[in-house]
């Protein structure tokens, strides 16, 4: 029985993987910008909002609870993550934020009627081990408030994922558009009280890449994928983002990750691929069973 990536679920998985790949480019591009984090957040989200608006052309704002909740949650995720990166170690900020699949597993059954499957439970265990190894050499104590902000970013990200999934019969991309407008506006206000960033060609090119590719096109792919895959599957696939991040840094700077990071990253990717393959196989079996019933 073949696993088809051409099915709606398969296409959703591909879109989510592409989204995670684009998200992972953040560290590489941000290294090229000598701006404060809120200036980066403002410029990135402003460009992303324009990109998404051009993509949608005629956005439909229903102002439904899921649409507004998703917008506020995603904006909170971005702003909390920016703050966490300033207040604690980068490794802490990433590791604590990526408790998100656990929160989705808790929220999903109540808000989406989507319960974790056996492969998800097994994947949780392997991903926990992988994340521990991946960040074992870089996790620091950080500050309590910075670590708390990272945890809250994870909670907000989970709420964003679930709220976007609640719009699977509609058009969830408008939530991302609203989120980027909110983030850009709040970051701009903060920037008024900080030193002005230095504008040069390299910074402008990098901020444009962040806005269009790393977060604009990623938002389009996420909105496409979340209509076709369960929220927990989307969360699992998103966890490959921090694994890919050091790969791009290595290719650009030859800064090689440590042995623990390589082993941990391999475990995480294997857990995501294994869980996804099992889910696709189950879908294929179910489709074959339904087709058999229909043919009788």
PyMOL commands that set and color helices and strands:
alter all, ss='L'
color gray80, all
select helices_A, chain A and resi 8-23+26-30+37-56+65-87+90-97+100-111+118-134+144-165+173-191+201-226+231-238+240-253+259-295
alter helices_A, ss='H'
color red, helices_A
deselect
rebuild
show_as cartoon
